[in-house]
Each structure stands twice: as structure tokens, then as C-alpha cells.
Amino acid sequence: MLNSPCGRKIVLAFESQQAMRIPNLWSWIGAFAVLVCCCAPPLAAIPQFSLLSGNKCLNCHVNAQGAGLRNELGWYSRNDVSLLDLEALGLAEAFEDLSPESNQAFDGLLTYGLDFRFQTSRSHRDENASRRFFPMQGALYAAAHATDWLDLRGMFSGGPLRYPGQKRWSASLVVQPSFAYPSLQVGFIQPSIGMRYDDHTMLARSIANESFTPLIAPNYAEYGAEINYEGLKWLSVTGGVFHAGSLAEDSVTGAGGTFVSLIEDENTPSLLGRLVFWPRFEDGAVNTWLGASYLLNDDFNLLNVFAGVGLTDLVALMAEFARSDKEDLRTTENISAEVLYQVQDALMLYLRGETGTTQISFTDQEGAPVAIEDSRTQVVLGAQVFLLPYLEIRPEYRLVDVDKEPRTVAQFRSTRWHVQAHLFF
């Protein structure tokens, strides 16, 4: 039996097959909440948890790649984790009275959830930048279990759309006759690119330059279809085909120094393949994953290779390499590595190092060739502190070093501390 909180509850839930509870007030509130939300873009899942528990992302999330809505088992795994002693604070009875029994309603027909993050930070680009306090994530999720083989899923996020390709919503229909068979997901969804993280400041999905714009925006989505196979504990296989309208919103520097679309014809379909292995060793004490994804659209391609190893309930080490290429115009190469140490269920410390380069080649207005190389290095020291049930505090200290060749004023080195408050359900 798995030793982690998530693992223990998953196994017990599957073995007991307990009947669904009658929805209480929280269930009705959750059902209503899917209709409204405002704030900034949602982030994603925490792959480190899979290395600490030995579970696939699918074990705790509705989506096979993780991120977003937690299933009932995923909800159980974190709903009572608290660094503070509720009994000592006299809050145990209040939390017990207010906490819902699950994140499902209507006898399991509806699963719902939310994420809200608030952050305080200072810009790295300006040494005199003032500290800002702002909401950075607000999202509502819902999944309706229409039949034994059909699910409807949706997500909504309000607030401004800051990045090319970023979307306010996603929705899909999922058909799966049995867990032993592949599932078909059709709709407006995010292709299963690499690993999904809960921090869009990571280099794996960004362009390494002074402005640090996303290559794959938070909440990126396309119209398309994916087939996912999760029937074996140690294997995940994904194949998909997508429209490229959202990806075409991004741009690169072309001839004459003008900007051209990353995708020349948005009606040219993007093809995606993803393969992940999830072997476990030493009777479940050592958990690993190893995989890659490849996205291709005409003369643009994106390769992600990722690996991780963890000791159950103790430490997780993960890394990802991402390379994108827009033929004869731009190439990006990024590497990210992180080690996380679990002090206890409610407290985790981590150190992340990242480096990336962006090479741009084009002709100026006189027809002369121009070559520019940007580089960016980041070191992040942080902690995930689950202060109370449903509340995480995440302090981070970041060092950022940006360089550019040929040399310009767009170079700097800075250190900043940032703090996030994350409400989740």
C-alpha cells in the first residue's frame, strides 16, 4: 500500500468503493460557482506530488496530464493537510463544521473545484520597481459525469488576457467505454505538451529573453482532439490533432525586422505525440517518470523531454528540456531542474535552477543578416507551506541573470522575493 497521504487515500477509496454522500450546502455552492469567476490566468498541477506518492497525475486529477480539476481522490489527498494545529488553535470544530464531505454533488454526477492565487512581487527588469500586490489566478472547474462512458468538462477564468494564445475558457467532451480502453477528448483544450506545472515563471514553457514571454501561454487552448491511453500503471500514451489559431497569435521577427506569425496558416493542423513511462522500484519506495512530447505544425516544432525520480514522502528531483524551432527565424532551448524536500505533509522546501537561450536570425530592411542571442539564468529557492486546509503560502527568493549578444542595455541581474497565497478546492 502506498505510504503518502494521497496514495493511502486513493488505495482505500478504490478498495472500499464507498457510496457517494448526499450533497450538503458546499455542494450546492460549488454547483452554482461554476457559473461565475473573475481574476487572472489559472496555472497548473504539481508534478512533484506524483514523485512523492508514486501516482500518475490522472490518479488525482480529472485531466490525464494533470492540472485543473481534482477528482474526488485528489481532493481527499490535500483537504485536511495543515501546518498549524487546528486543535491547539481551537479551530478544529469550526473546520469540521464548515468543510464539505467531498468535491462532488448530485450523487457523483458533478465534480467541481476552484483555484485562486494572490501574489506580491517586484519586477526584475527595473531595480527601482515598486512592490505590487495583485491576483494572479482565478479559475472554476466542473465535470459532469453524464453516463458511464461520457464526461463533460469545463473551465472558466476571468480577468485580462495578457499573453498571445491565452484563453479564458476551455470545454471538452470525453468518451471512454472503460478504463482499460483509450479515452477520446474533443473540444477546446490544451494539447498535452511536456509536463504541466503550477508556476508559469518556469523556463520550460517560456522564451528566454529580457521580456520573458511565454511560448506556451497560461491557459493556452486549441480546438482539437486527443486520444489518451492510461490502461497500464506504468505507461501513458497520447496522440492529438489540433487547429492552430491560438498558436498563430504568437509572433517572431521576420524579414525586414517585421513581426510574422509563428504559424503561417492557422488552418494547417498541429500534430502532437506524447509518451510517458512511470516505473516504480524497491516495493514502491522509489517513484520515477520519463517521457517526451513532440508538437509539429509545418515549419514550427516543439520538443519536450522530461524525467523525475522521487523517494516516497521524502524527496523529488525532476528536470525538463524544451526546444522549439521556427525554421530560419528562431530557436529556443531551455533546461529546468528542481529538487524538493518534504519536511512533512504540510511543508516542502525546493531549489530550482534554469537556463535558456533564444537565437533569432533575420534580415534587416537593407537585406543584411542579423543574429541575436538572448540568454537567461534563474535560481529559485522556495517553500510550499500548507498553512491551513485549503490554504497554501509559497514564499520564493529568485535570482535572475539576463544577457544579450550583441550587447545592449537589455541585460541585468537582480534578486527578488515573492510570496503567493493559494486558495484551492
VOPAGU-2260 file (C-alpha; in pm, 1 decimal, decimal comma):
REM VOPAGU-2260
SITE   aa  ch    i         X         Y         Z
SITE  MET   A    0       0,0       0,0       0,0
SITE  LEU   A    1     124,8     349,5     -80,4
SITE  ASN   A    2     265,6     545,6     212,5
SITE  SER   A    3     182,9     902,6     110,2
SITE  PRO   A    4    -143,1    1071,9     213,2
SITE  CYS   A    5    -257,1    1078,5    -149,0
SITE  GLY   A    6    -152,3     720,9    -204,5
SITE  ARG   A    7    -313,5     587,1     113,0
SITE  LYS   A    8    -645,8     755,2      43,0
SITE  ILE   A    9    -650,0     650,2    -321,2
SITE  VAL   A   10    -594,8     285,6    -235,7
SITE  LEU   A   11    -850,5     290,0      44,9
SITE  ALA   A   12   -1105,5     465,3    -173,2
SITE  PHE   A   13   -1064,6     216,8    -456,0
SITE  GLU   A   14   -1078,4     -82,1    -220,5
SITE  SER   A   15   -1381,7      26,1     -20,8
SITE  GLN   A   16   -1585,8     171,4    -309,5
SITE  GLN   A   17   -1781,4     380,8     -61,2
SITE  ALA   A   18   -2119,6     512,5    -170,7
SITE  MET   A   19   -2146,4     878,8    -265,1
SITE  ARG   A   20   -2261,9    1112,2      12,6
SITE  ILE   A   21   -2567,1    1331,8      -4,3
SITE  PRO   A   22   -2456,4    1680,2    -117,7
SITE  ASN   A   23   -2454,8    1949,4     152,7
SITE  LEU   A   24   -2452,0    2327,3     128,7
SITE  TRP   A   25   -2094,2    2329,6      -7,8
SITE  SER   A   26   -2202,5    2107,1    -294,2
SITE  TRP   A   27   -2479,3    2345,6    -393,0
SITE  ILE   A   28   -2240,0    2640,5    -364,0
SITE  GLY   A   29   -1988,3    2458,6    -582,8
SITE  ALA   A   30   -2251,0    2380,0    -843,8
SITE  PHE   A   31   -2350,7    2746,1    -855,0
SITE  ALA   A   32   -1988,4    2865,7    -854,2
SITE  VAL   A   33   -1913,8    2715,6   -1194,4
SITE  LEU   A   34   -2123,0    2994,2   -1341,7
SITE  VAL   A   35   -1910,4    3285,8   -1216,2
SITE  CYS   A   36   -1545,5    3376,8   -1167,2
SITE  CYS   A   37   -1306,7    3667,5   -1220,0
SITE  CYS   A   38    -932,1    3724,9   -1185,7
SITE  ALA   A   39    -616,1    3623,8   -1371,4
SITE  PRO   A   40    -498,3    3314,8   -1559,9
SITE  PRO   A   41    -502,7    2970,5   -1398,1
SITE  LEU   A   42    -178,7    2784,9   -1352,5
SITE  ALA   A   43    -136,1    2412,4   -1334,8
SITE  ALA   A   44     -60,0    2096,8   -1141,3
SITE  ILE   A   45     232,9    1990,4    -924,9
SITE  PRO   A   46     423,9    1701,1   -1090,9
SITE  GLN   A   47     640,3    1669,6    -778,2
SITE  PHE   A   48     342,5    1513,4    -597,7
SITE  SER   A   49     348,0    1218,3    -836,8
SITE  LEU   A   50     714,0    1157,4    -747,6
SITE  LEU   A   51     639,8    1178,0    -375,3
SITE  SER   A   52     338,5     946,6    -390,8
SITE  GLY   A   53     405,1     713,7    -684,9
SITE  ASN   A   54      76,8     805,1    -852,4
SITE  LYS   A   55       9,0     913,6   -1207,1
SITE  CYS   A   56    -130,7    1264,4   -1248,5
SITE  LEU   A   57    -459,2    1101,2   -1353,5
SITE  ASN   A   58    -499,4     943,6   -1009,4
SITE  CYS   A   59    -564,6    1284,9    -851,7
SITE  HIS   A   60    -686,4    1495,6   -1145,8
SITE  VAL   A   61    -966,3    1465,1   -1398,6
SITE  ASN   A   62    -727,8    1553,3   -1681,8
SITE  ALA   A   63    -483,2    1276,3   -1778,8
SITE  GLN   A   64    -190,0    1523,3   -1788,1
SITE  GLY   A   65    -280,6    1668,5   -1450,8
SITE  ALA   A   66    -371,2    2032,1   -1380,5
SITE  GLY   A   67    -701,0    2192,7   -1302,3
SITE  LEU   A   68    -989,4    1999,2   -1155,9
SITE  ARG   A   69    -907,9    1740,5    -889,2
SITE  ASN   A   70   -1111,0    1422,9    -882,6
SITE  GLU   A   71   -1258,2    1308,6    -551,4
SITE  LEU   A   72    -946,4    1110,4    -465,3
SITE  GLY   A   73    -720,8    1408,3    -538,2
SITE  TRP   A   74    -946,3    1627,3    -326,6
SITE  TYR   A   75    -919,8    1384,8     -32,6
SITE  SER   A   76    -540,2    1382,9     -54,3
SITE  ARG   A   77    -499,4    1750,6      49,5
SITE  ASN   A   78    -826,3    1859,8     208,8
SITE  ASP   A   79    -710,6    1806,9     569,8
SITE  VAL   A   80    -337,5    1892,5     539,5
SITE  SER   A   81    -245,0    2176,4     777,3
SITE  LEU   A   82      82,8    2300,9     924,0
SITE  LEU   A   83     -98,0    2470,4    1210,4
SITE  ASP   A   84    -252,0    2254,4    1480,7
SITE  LEU   A   85    -625,3    2318,9    1449,3
SITE  GLU   A   86    -695,9    2162,5    1787,4
SITE  ALA   A   87    -446,6    2388,5    1963,9
SITE  LEU   A   88    -590,2    2694,6    1788,3
SITE  GLY   A   89    -945,9    2597,3    1874,1
SITE  LEU   A   90   -1037,2    2577,7    1505,0
SITE  ALA   A   91   -1085,2    2203,8    1463,1
SITE  GLU   A   92   -1459,2    2206,9    1528,1
SITE  ALA   A   93   -1513,9    2508,4    1301,5
SITE  PHE   A   94   -1328,2    2347,0    1010,6
SITE  GLU   A   95   -1514,7    2021,8    1065,0
SITE  ASP   A   96   -1850,0    2202,2    1054,9
SITE  LEU   A   97   -1762,1    2415,7     750,5
SITE  SER   A   98   -1569,0    2163,9     542,1
SITE  PRO   A   99   -1763,0    1975,0     275,4
SITE  GLU   A  100   -1761,0    1597,0     266,2
SITE  SER   A  101   -1634,1    1583,9     -90,8
SITE  ASN   A  102   -1598,3    1791,1    -408,5
SITE  GLN   A  103   -1888,0    1612,4    -572,2
SITE  ALA   A  104   -2260,7    1681,4    -589,1
SITE  PHE   A  105   -2577,8    1514,6    -710,5
SITE  ASP   A  106   -2467,6    1159,7    -622,8
SITE  GLY   A  107   -2138,7    1199,7    -805,8
SITE  LEU   A  108   -2280,8    1342,1   -1126,8
SITE  LEU   A  109   -2094,0    1671,1   -1078,3
SITE  THR   A  110   -1733,2    1729,1    -968,6
SITE  TYR   A  111   -1626,9    2087,7    -904,7
SITE  GLY   A  112   -1323,8    2284,4    -788,3
SITE  LEU   A  113   -1150,2    2619,5    -781,4
SITE  ASP   A  114    -805,8    2779,8    -761,1
SITE  PHE   A  115    -731,6    3136,6    -654,4
SITE  ARG   A  116    -381,1    3284,5    -613,6
SITE  PHE   A  117    -273,7    3621,0    -483,9
SITE  GLN   A  118      87,4    3738,1    -517,3
SITE  THR   A  119     317,0    4015,6    -404,7
SITE  SER   A  120     631,6    4075,3    -611,3
SITE  ARG   A  121     865,4    4328,8    -774,1
SITE  SER   A  122     973,1    4336,6   -1137,2
SITE  HIS   A  123    1323,8    4207,2   -1213,6
SITE  ARG   A  124    1367,2    4443,5   -1510,8
SITE  ASP   A  125    1367,0    4765,8   -1307,9
SITE  GLU   A  126    1585,0    4794,8    -995,7
SITE  ASN   A  127    1357,0    5071,9    -869,8
SITE  ALA   A  128    1035,8    4881,4    -932,1
SITE  SER   A  129     779,0    4915,3    -656,6
SITE  ARG   A  130     622,9    4614,1    -488,7
SITE  ARG   A  131     286,3    4513,2    -627,7
SITE  PHE   A  132       1,7    4314,6    -473,9
SITE  PHE   A  133    -227,9    4150,9    -726,2
SITE  PRO   A  134    -445,0    3845,5    -804,1
SITE  MET   A  135    -264,6    3611,7   -1044,3
SITE  GLN   A  136    -503,1    3316,8   -1074,4
SITE  GLY   A  137    -873,3    3259,4   -1051,6
SITE  ALA   A  138   -1038,7    2958,7   -1206,3
SITE  LEU   A  139   -1350,3    2748,6   -1162,5
SITE  TYR   A  140   -1369,9    2389,8   -1285,2
SITE  ALA   A  141   -1652,9    2145,8   -1337,6
SITE  ALA   A  142   -1700,4    1796,2   -1478,6
SITE  ALA   A  143   -2036,0    1632,4   -1537,4
SITE  HIS   A  144   -2044,7    1251,9   -1542,2
SITE  ALA   A  145   -2323,9    1215,1   -1794,8
SITE  THR   A  146   -2303,5     835,3   -1834,4
SITE  ASP   A  147   -2062,0     553,5   -1751,7
SITE  TRP   A  148   -1875,3     633,0   -2074,0
SITE  LEU   A  149   -1930,3    1007,2   -2127,6
SITE  ASP   A  150   -1799,8    1311,8   -1934,0
SITE  LEU   A  151   -1838,9    1684,7   -1998,1
SITE  ARG   A  152   -1562,8    1912,3   -1865,1
SITE  GLY   A  153   -1518,9    2286,5   -1845,1
SITE  MET   A  154   -1304,8    2566,4   -1700,1
SITE  PHE   A  155   -1363,7    2939,4   -1678,4
SITE  SER   A  156   -1121,7    3219,0   -1583,2
SITE  GLY   A  157   -1197,3    3590,1   -1589,6
SITE  GLY   A  158    -962,4    3885,6   -1590,2
SITE  PRO   A  159    -734,9    4024,6   -1861,7
SITE  LEU   A  160    -575,9    3808,2   -2130,7
SITE  ARG   A  161    -210,2    3909,2   -2110,1
SITE  TYR   A  162     -32,1    3671,0   -2346,1
SITE  PRO   A  163     -71,8    3554,3   -2707,6
SITE  GLY   A  164    -261,7    3226,3   -2711,0
SITE  GLN   A  165    -401,8    3268,4   -2359,9
SITE  LYS   A  166    -770,4    3179,8   -2332,8
SITE  ARG   A  167   -1044,6    3247,3   -2083,6
SITE  TRP   A  168   -1215,8    2909,5   -2102,2
SITE  SER   A  169   -1189,4    2551,2   -2212,6
SITE  ALA   A  170   -1451,1    2280,5   -2261,6
SITE  SER   A  171   -1449,3    1924,3   -2383,1
SITE  LEU   A  172   -1639,5    1602,6   -2423,6
SITE  VAL   A  173   -1463,2    1282,2   -2312,2
SITE  VAL   A  174   -1566,2     938,2   -2434,6
SITE  GLN   A  175   -1425,6     626,4   -2267,5
SITE  PRO   A  176   -1609,2     291,3   -2268,8
SITE  SER   A  177   -1384,1     153,5   -1992,8
SITE  PHE   A  178   -1063,4     248,3   -1812,9
SITE  ALA   A  179    -895,1     -40,4   -1991,9
SITE  TYR   A  180    -959,7     137,5   -2323,6
SITE  PRO   A  181    -826,3     469,3   -2456,6
SITE  SER   A  182   -1027,7     787,5   -2398,1
SITE  LEU   A  183   -1120,0    1036,8   -2669,3
SITE  GLN   A  184   -1129,3    1403,1   -2568,6
SITE  VAL   A  185   -1278,5    1650,3   -2816,2
SITE  GLY   A  186   -1326,9    2023,1   -2771,9
SITE  PHE   A  187   -1138,1    2343,4   -2691,2
SITE  ILE   A  188    -848,4    2203,4   -2487,3
SITE  GLN   A  189    -477,9    2242,5   -2416,8
SITE  PRO   A  190    -261,9    1990,8   -2605,8
SITE  SER   A  191     -65,6    1762,0   -2371,5
SITE  ILE   A  192     272,4    1932,8   -2411,3
SITE  GLY   A  193     553,0    1824,6   -2176,1
SITE  MET   A  194     470,4    1839,2   -1805,6
SITE  ARG   A  195     225,4    2091,4   -1661,8
SITE  TYR   A  196     348,4    2297,7   -1368,2
SITE  ASP   A  197     179,4    2534,1   -1125,8
SITE  ASP   A  198     425,7    2817,3   -1197,7
SITE  HIS   A  199     424,2    2999,3   -1532,9
SITE  THR   A  200     755,8    3171,7   -1448,5
SITE  MET   A  201     939,3    2845,3   -1527,3
SITE  LEU   A  202    1155,9    2842,7   -1840,2
SITE  ALA   A  203    1023,6    2516,5   -1983,1
SITE  ARG   A  204     725,0    2692,9   -2143,6
SITE  SER   A  205     879,2    3037,7   -2194,5
SITE  ILE   A  206    1114,3    3233,4   -2419,7
SITE  ALA   A  207    1448,3    3317,1   -2256,3
SITE  ASN   A  208    1487,0    3690,9   -2308,2
SITE  GLU   A  209    1456,8    4012,7   -2112,6
SITE  SER   A  210    1077,6    4033,9   -2151,4
SITE  PHE   A  211    1032,1    3663,4   -2063,8
SITE  THR   A  212     718,5    3599,6   -2267,8
SITE  PRO   A  213     551,3    3257,6   -2268,3
SITE  LEU   A  214     596,1    3026,6   -2563,5
SITE  ILE   A  215     300,0    2823,7   -2437,0
SITE  ALA   A  216      77,8    3071,7   -2258,1
SITE  PRO   A  217    -104,3    3001,9   -1932,5
SITE  ASN   A  218    -446,7    2863,8   -2020,3
SITE  TYR   A  219    -345,5    2802,0   -2383,3
SITE  ALA   A  220    -613,7    2604,2   -2568,6
SITE  GLU   A  221    -697,2    2492,6   -2922,8
SITE  TYR   A  222    -990,1    2326,0   -3092,9
SITE  GLY   A  223    -895,2    1965,1   -3146,0
SITE  ALA   A  224    -899,5    1606,4   -3029,3
SITE  GLU   A  225    -673,6    1384,2   -2819,8
SITE  ILE   A  226    -664,1    1011,1   -2762,1
SITE  ASN   A  227    -517,7     911,8   -2424,0
SITE  TYR   A  228    -432,4     561,2   -2308,1
SITE  GLU   A  229    -378,9     508,7   -1933,4
SITE  GLY   A  230    -477,9     140,8   -1902,6
SITE  LEU   A  231    -135,0      32,5   -1771,4
SITE  LYS   A  232       3,5     167,3   -1442,7
SITE  TRP   A  233     347,8     223,8   -1593,7
SITE  LEU   A  234     252,3     380,2   -1929,1
SITE  SER   A  235      75,1     687,1   -2072,0
SITE  VAL   A  236      30,7     738,0   -2446,3
SITE  THR   A  237    -125,4    1045,0   -2611,1
SITE  GLY   A  238    -187,5    1142,4   -2970,8
SITE  GLY   A  239    -370,9    1450,5   -3091,9
SITE  VAL   A  240    -456,6    1680,7   -3380,4
SITE  PHE   A  241    -542,7    2048,7   -3329,8
SITE  HIS   A  242    -633,2    2370,5   -3503,6
SITE  ALA   A  243    -352,8    2629,8   -3472,0
SITE  GLY   A  244    -549,9    2951,8   -3423,5
SITE  SER   A  245    -424,1    3020,4   -3071,0
SITE  LEU   A  246     -64,0    2929,3   -3154,0
SITE  ALA   A  247     -80,4    3162,2   -3454,8
SITE  GLU   A  248    -135,4    3458,2   -3219,7
SITE  ASP   A  249     233,0    3437,5   -3122,9
SITE  SER   A  250     488,5    3607,5   -3348,8
SITE  VAL   A  251     859,6    3605,3   -3438,0
SITE  THR   A  252    1089,4    3855,5   -3609,2
SITE  GLY   A  253    1093,6    3802,0   -3985,6
SITE  ALA   A  254    1239,9    3966,5   -4295,2
SITE  GLY   A  255    1295,3    4340,2   -4267,6
SITE  GLY   A  256    1268,5    4323,3   -3890,0
SITE  THR   A  257     890,1    4297,5   -3903,5
SITE  PHE   A  258     688,3    4053,9   -3694,2
SITE  VAL   A  259     535,2    3748,7   -3858,0
SITE  SER   A  260     303,0    3485,8   -3715,2
SITE  LEU   A  261     459,0    3180,7   -3552,0
SITE  ILE   A  262     215,8    2973,4   -3761,0
SITE  GLU   A  263     178,0    3089,2   -4122,7
SITE  ASP   A  264    -157,5    2918,7   -4181,4
SITE  GLU   A  265    -368,0    2856,2   -3870,8
SITE  ASN   A  266    -573,9    2603,4   -4065,3
SITE  THR   A  267    -269,4    2378,9   -4102,3
SITE  PRO   A  268    -327,3    2123,6   -3823,9
SITE  SER   A  269     -82,0    2073,6   -3539,6
SITE  LEU   A  270       9,7    1712,8   -3467,6
SITE  LEU   A  271     102,5    1600,5   -3116,4
SITE  GLY   A  272     251,2    1283,3   -2971,2
SITE  ARG   A  273     336,7    1217,3   -2605,5
SITE  LEU   A  274     477,8     911,5   -2430,3
SITE  VAL   A  275     544,1     872,1   -2055,6
SITE  PHE   A  276     677,6     576,4   -1854,5
SITE  TRP   A  277     602,1     554,6   -1479,6
SITE  PRO   A  278     821,0     273,8   -1335,3
SITE  ARG   A  279     842,0     214,9    -958,7
SITE  PHE   A  280    1116,5      31,4    -771,0
SITE  GLU   A  281    1203,6    -102,7    -424,9
SITE  ASP   A  282     844,6    -202,4    -339,6
SITE  GLY   A  283     711,4     142,3    -418,3
SITE  ALA   A  284     975,2     338,7    -227,6
SITE  VAL   A  285    1130,0     480,0    -548,2
SITE  ASN   A  286     899,8     652,1    -798,3
SITE  THR   A  287    1001,1     771,8   -1143,7
SITE  TRP   A  288     868,0     909,9   -1466,9
SITE  LEU   A  289    1037,6     953,6   -1802,5
SITE  GLY   A  290     876,5    1091,5   -2113,6
SITE  ALA   A  291     869,0    1320,8   -2413,1
SITE  SER   A  292     622,4    1511,7   -2627,4
SITE  TYR   A  293     653,8    1648,9   -2980,5
SITE  LEU   A  294     433,3    1913,9   -3142,1
SITE  LEU   A  295     463,6    1977,0   -3517,5
SITE  ASN   A  296     300,0    2237,5   -3737,3
SITE  ASP   A  297     456,0    2292,8   -4082,2
SITE  ASP   A  298     793,6    2467,3   -4019,3
SITE  PHE   A  299     744,3    2500,6   -3642,0
SITE  ASN   A  300     813,0    2225,4   -3391,6
SITE  LEU   A  301     838,1    2192,2   -3013,6
SITE  LEU   A  302    1016,0    1905,7   -2834,9
SITE  ASN   A  303     990,8    1846,3   -2459,2
SITE  VAL   A  304    1187,4    1574,0   -2278,1
SITE  PHE   A  305    1129,4    1528,4   -1904,9
SITE  ALA   A  306    1234,0    1293,7   -1624,0
SITE  GLY   A  307    1188,3    1265,9   -1249,6
SITE  VAL   A  308    1276,6    1041,9    -957,2
SITE  GLY   A  309    1142,6    1052,9    -603,3
SITE  LEU   A  310    1157,1     875,3    -270,2
SITE  THR   A  311     808,0     827,1    -127,0
SITE  ASP   A  312     712,9    1104,4     117,3
SITE  LEU   A  313    1070,4    1236,5     123,5
SITE  VAL   A  314    1234,0    1393,7    -182,5
SITE  ALA   A  315    1161,2    1459,4    -552,7
SITE  LEU   A  316    1404,1    1553,1    -830,4
SITE  MET   A  317    1277,1    1647,4   -1176,0
SITE  ALA   A  318    1413,5    1804,3   -1493,6
SITE  GLU   A  319    1284,7    1909,2   -1834,7
SITE  PHE   A  320    1448,4    2008,5   -2163,5
SITE  ALA   A  321    1242,0    2208,7   -2412,4
SITE  ARG   A  322    1347,2    2303,0   -2764,6
SITE  SER   A  323    1139,5    2495,5   -3018,7
SITE  ASP   A  324    1232,6    2582,6   -3374,8
SITE  LYS   A  325    1072,3    2819,0   -3623,2
SITE  GLU   A  326    1269,7    2737,9   -3936,9
SITE  ASP   A  327    1533,1    3002,1   -4028,3
SITE  LEU   A  328    1389,4    3253,0   -3777,8
SITE  ARG   A  329    1406,8    3147,3   -3413,2
SITE  THR   A  330    1531,5    2861,7   -3196,5
SITE  THR   A  331    1481,1    2831,2   -2820,5
SITE  GLU   A  332    1647,3    2582,6   -2584,9
SITE  ASN   A  333    1561,9    2572,1   -2213,9
SITE  ILE   A  334    1659,2    2342,8   -1927,4
SITE  SER   A  335    1493,0    2336,0   -1586,5
SITE  ALA   A  336    1583,9    2119,5   -1284,8
SITE  GLU   A  337    1433,2    2116,5    -937,0
SITE  VAL   A  338    1482,9    1926,6    -614,0
SITE  LEU   A  339    1208,7    1926,4    -349,2
SITE  TYR   A  340    1236,0    1800,1       8,4
SITE  GLN   A  341     922,0    1711,3     204,2
SITE  VAL   A  342     978,3    1809,0     566,7
SITE  GLN   A  343     623,9    1698,3     646,2
SITE  ASP   A  344     293,7    1671,8     459,9
SITE  ALA   A  345     228,9    2043,7     505,0
SITE  LEU   A  346     581,6    2176,4     444,4
SITE  MET   A  347     807,3    2129,1     140,3
SITE  LEU   A  348    1130,0    2310,2      51,1
SITE  TYR   A  349    1263,7    2335,0    -304,3
SITE  LEU   A  350    1555,2    2465,3    -508,7
SITE  ARG   A  351    1523,4    2518,1    -884,8
SITE  GLY   A  352    1788,7    2608,5   -1139,4
SITE  GLU   A  353    1709,6    2703,4   -1501,0
SITE  THR   A  354    1896,9    2824,6   -1803,6
SITE  GLY   A  355    1785,4    2902,5   -2155,4
SITE  THR   A  356    1893,5    3060,2   -2484,1
SITE  THR   A  357    1697,0    3214,6   -2767,8
SITE  GLN   A  358    1860,7    3257,6   -3109,7
SITE  ILE   A  359    1699,6    3489,9   -3363,3
SITE  SER   A  360    1812,6    3514,0   -3728,0
SITE  PHE   A  361    1656,8    3751,0   -3980,9
SITE  THR   A  362    1740,4    4012,5   -4244,4
SITE  ASP   A  363    1706,4    4382,4   -4171,8
SITE  GLN   A  364    1539,1    4637,3   -4401,3
SITE  GLU   A  365    1860,0    4667,9   -4606,0
SITE  GLY   A  366    1875,2    4290,8   -4652,7
SITE  ALA   A  367    2172,5    4238,8   -4421,0
SITE  PRO   A  368    2167,8    3927,9   -4197,7
SITE  VAL   A  369    2111,3    3986,9   -3826,0
SITE  ALA   A  370    2180,1    3733,3   -3550,0
SITE  ILE   A  371    2082,4    3788,0   -3186,4
SITE  GLU   A  372    2123,6    3550,4   -2892,5
SITE  ASP   A  373    1941,3    3603,6   -2563,8
SITE  SER   A  374    2021,2    3401,5   -2253,6
SITE  ARG   A  375    1851,2    3379,6   -1917,3
SITE  THR   A  376    1950,2    3201,9   -1596,1
SITE  GLN   A  377    1723,0    3166,9   -1293,9
SITE  VAL   A  378    1778,0    3026,0    -946,1
SITE  VAL   A  379    1475,7    2993,4    -718,6
SITE  LEU   A  380    1468,5    2896,8    -350,6
SITE  GLY   A  381    1120,9    2847,2    -211,5
SITE  ALA   A  382     879,2    2664,0      13,7
SITE  GLN   A  383     528,0    2524,2     -15,8
SITE  VAL   A  384     354,8    2578,1     316,1
SITE  PHE   A  385       2,9    2436,4     357,1
SITE  LEU   A  386     -76,6    2665,7     646,6
SITE  LEU   A  387    -440,1    2558,7     687,0
SITE  PRO   A  388    -671,1    2323,2     498,9
SITE  TYR   A  389    -733,6    2471,0     151,3
SITE  LEU   A  390    -467,0    2742,3     201,8
SITE  GLU   A  391    -107,8    2731,1      74,5
SITE  ILE   A  392     152,9    3004,3     127,5
SITE  ARG   A  393     450,6    2995,6    -109,9
SITE  PRO   A  394     747,4    3228,9     -40,4
SITE  GLU   A  395    1022,5    3238,5    -305,8
SITE  TYR   A  396    1358,8    3409,2    -341,6
SITE  ARG   A  397    1460,4    3442,3    -708,3
SITE  LEU   A  398    1786,6    3536,5    -875,7
SITE  VAL   A  399    1760,4    3625,4   -1245,8
SITE  ASP   A  400    2051,3    3692,8   -1485,1
SITE  VAL   A  401    1975,7    3810,7   -1841,5
SITE  ASP   A  402    2234,1    3858,6   -2117,3
SITE  LYS   A  403    2215,3    3954,6   -2483,9
SITE  GLU   A  404    2457,8    3929,4   -2777,5
SITE  PRO   A  405    2532,3    4171,1   -2940,2
SITE  ARG   A  406    2535,1    4352,8   -2607,8
SITE  THR   A  407    2260,8    4607,0   -2540,8
SITE  VAL   A  408    2103,1    4768,6   -2238,2
SITE  ALA   A  409    1866,9    4469,4   -2216,7
SITE  GLN   A  410    2096,1    4298,4   -1965,9
SITE  PHE   A  411    2052,7    4279,2   -1593,2
SITE  ARG   A  412    2095,8    4070,2   -1281,8
SITE  SER   A  413    1851,6    4102,3    -995,5
SITE  THR   A  414    1726,8    3927,9    -683,8
SITE  ARG   A  415    1371,9    3947,3    -557,5
SITE  TRP   A  416    1148,8    3779,7    -304,4
SITE  HIS   A  417     790,7    3688,1    -393,9
SITE  VAL   A  418     503,0    3543,8    -192,6
SITE  GLN   A  419     193,5    3364,8    -318,9
SITE  ALA   A  420    -122,9    3280,6    -128,4
SITE  HIS   A  421    -315,0    2993,8    -287,8
SITE  LEU   A  422    -674,2    2906,0    -203,0
SITE  PHE   A  423    -775,0    2575,7    -356,5
SITE  PHE   A  424   -1061,2    2329,1    -351,7
